[in-house]
Amino acid sequence: MTEQTGFDLFPDRSVVALRVDGELKDLATTVTETQTVEPVTIDSPDGLNILRHSAAHVLAQAVQRINPEAKLGIGPPVTDGFYYDFDVATPFTPEDLKAIEKEMDRIIRQGQRFVRRVVSDDEARRELAAEPYKLELIGLKGGSAESGDNESVEVGAGELTIYENVDGKTGERYWQDLCRGPHLPSTRLIGNGAKLMRVAAAYWRGSEKNPQLQRIYGTAWPTKDELRAYLTRLEEAAKRDHRKLGKELDLFSFPDEIGSGLAVFHPKGGVVRAEIENYMRERLIAHGYEQVYSPHITKANLFETSGHLQWYKDGMFPAMHLDEETDAEGHVTRQGQDYYLKPMNCPMHNLIFRARGRSYRELPLRLAEFGTVYRYEKSGQLSGLTRVRGLTQDDAHVYVTPDQVKAEVASQLEFVLETLRGYGLTDFYLELSTKDPEKYVGSDEAWDEATDTLRQVAEESGLELVADPGGAAFYGPKISVQARDAIGRTWQLSTVQLDFNQPERFELEYTASDGTKQQPVMIHRALLGSIERFFAILLEHYAGAFPAWLAPVQVVGIPIAEEFNDYLGEIIARLRKAGVRAELDASDDRMQKKIRTHTQQKVPFQLIAGEQDRAGGSVSFRFRDGTQDNGVPVDEAVRRILEAIETKAQV
């Protein structure tokens, strides 16, 4: 039987690893002709992860060359980069990062080889006796590489391995780390496409009960040009950061007096939010939804019935024990009950369905609510409006007969995509999240049926479909719509989730055409995800320059001099009467300062008027990009503004 290494099979330098019978392996792996072997190129998703993981090892080696007392945590690849955690006596400084980058560059230019070595648990403990965090990881051996835990880059199912960094010519060992691999054949392949980005504090294995380590983040790309392009994208993303824009445009804030992750929307932000919600309501009514309302707190037994207390309790705020009564001596005369802030709306919608008898003629029954929910996110996970503790979902639950499932899911997906396009998002792909084997309720048969149905609908949509194994919630598989924004970033937005489980837990039923009682199928649908997060996404997508229909202020009148205030004021009043959010800037500021101020506030239309405009019954249009259209008749100006708002045009 012929044996060859990956170097023999794939001499192309762009190939950095192998996939052998479906498993990632080093390029140096010996394979036989009976095995299925595929090349992994450095620019593929797997190849990028391997590049970044190898860069993390070089980072750790560089840190320990400079500071031999530094203790190693973990160093996984992450989206667009990598990190490594260190236990050091003093935090890293920007000057430290520069020195570490120089040392990394020396290691990269040395062309060290990554060499895999299998070790027993005892051998690993002996060789890594000075690394307490590695010793702890050895005890975790057995996790799956696909588990999603970053510890899996170090240890996983099967044998333990150590990767040595050795001299490319002599084989002399420079450094080693506990790792499951695979890695690049040589550090030289990292080239000049790597860069350290920042330092942060991080608890060991994500628990506040553990020591706080220093985490160095970096990025790595196959070429210097790709690194430059990434850094340019970061600069653009920083300009669009919704937290920065929210402050500059006076849209929202997070007062300390209220608490972390709890936002208040200012008047201008309230306008944008209201427009987002109003458009959504119009779409819901047009597509046969019925709006419902439910309270913010409920007794514990509702979430026991739904399964949330069993599967989701860590994400809920603590219980409030209410209704207990005592006598003068302190004896309990009436037992109290636990109440919870609701993390989900679906259990309450189930109660609405169950409130009276239902007939098959009522199905599909589409219930929709802008329901505010509360989720206990750890403070370190909060991030502006994209990760909050109080959020409003545009939540819908659709109840259908089994034979209506596929058509309704397809209809929901079409509804979702059409609505998102109305907000100005147009670049989509789909993700299919399937069962987590460790966290689900219901039968395997029901899950398989639901998953197959969603897969069929997704494939028939014609959009790209990406698998998300184990990513579903405990009650059913889901399709999620992933949208790319103006600078190419991907955001998970809408979800359509099948649920064969909750109708059973809530004993939901309808009367079928033959008079028998049947159980409906439930579809969870959140189109925007949450209003807060969607607000942030749109704010960054448009860089604050909302289309006219969403803009907090749509038109500002700027008179060249005070004597033209009345003339422009009449035009502004006419626009306001037509429903336009229009203002007259009659301040004492000079005209150029007014123009600059309202351009910075990203107002879509500035109407400027002087003597010539007043005499001719016209105005000058000034747009956000600085262009101007002079001598536009007032009637034409009003028509153009109203048309831009009505058609949701981007000005």
Secondary structure as UniProt FT lines:
FT   STRAND          3..5
FT   HELIX           6..9
FT   TURN            13..14
FT   STRAND          15..20
FT   TURN            21..22
FT   STRAND          23..26
FT   TURN            27..28
FT   STRAND          30..32
FT   TURN            33..34
FT   STRAND          37..41
FT   TURN            42..43
FT   HELIX           45..66
FT   TURN            68..69
FT   STRAND          71..72
FT   STRAND          77..78
FT   TURN            79..80
FT   STRAND          81..87
FT   HELIX           94..110
FT   STRAND          113..119
FT   HELIX           121..127
FT   TURN            128..130
FT   HELIX           132..138
FT   TURN            139..142
FT   TURN            145..146
FT   HELIX           150..153
FT   STRAND          160..166
FT   TURN            168..170
FT   STRAND          173..178
FT   HELIX           187..190
FT   TURN            191..192
FT   STRAND          194..203
FT   HELIX           204..206
FT   TURN            208..209
FT   STRAND          212..220
FT   HELIX           224..240
FT   HELIX           242..248
FT   TURN            249..250
FT   STRAND          252..253
FT   TURN            256..258
FT   TURN            260..261
FT   STRAND          264..265
FT   HELIX           267..286
FT   TURN            287..288
FT   STRAND          290..291
FT   STRAND          297..299
FT   HELIX           300..306
FT   HELIX           308..311
FT   HELIX           313..315
FT   STRAND          320..322
FT   STRAND          325..326
FT   TURN            328..329
FT   STRAND          332..334
FT   STRAND          337..341
FT   HELIX           346..354
FT   HELIX           360..362
FT   STRAND          365..374
FT   HELIX           379..381
FT   TURN            384..386
FT   STRAND          390..400
FT   HELIX           402..404
FT   HELIX           405..422
FT   TURN            423..424
FT   STRAND          427..433
FT   TURN            437..438
FT   HELIX           444..460
FT   TURN            461..462
FT   STRAND          465..468
FT   TURN            469..470
FT   TURN            474..475
FT   STRAND          478..484
FT   TURN            486..487
FT   STRAND          490..499
FT   HELIX           502..505
FT   TURN            506..507
FT   STRAND          510..511
FT   TURN            513..514
FT   STRAND          517..518
FT   STRAND          521..526
FT   HELIX           531..541
FT   TURN            542..544
FT   TURN            548..550
FT   STRAND          555..559
FT   HELIX           562..564
FT   HELIX           565..577
FT   TURN            578..579
FT   STRAND          582..584
FT   HELIX           591..600
FT   TURN            601..602
FT   STRAND          605..609
FT   HELIX           611..616
FT   STRAND          618..622
FT   TURN            624..625
FT   STRAND          628..633
FT   HELIX           634..646
FT   TURN            647..648
//
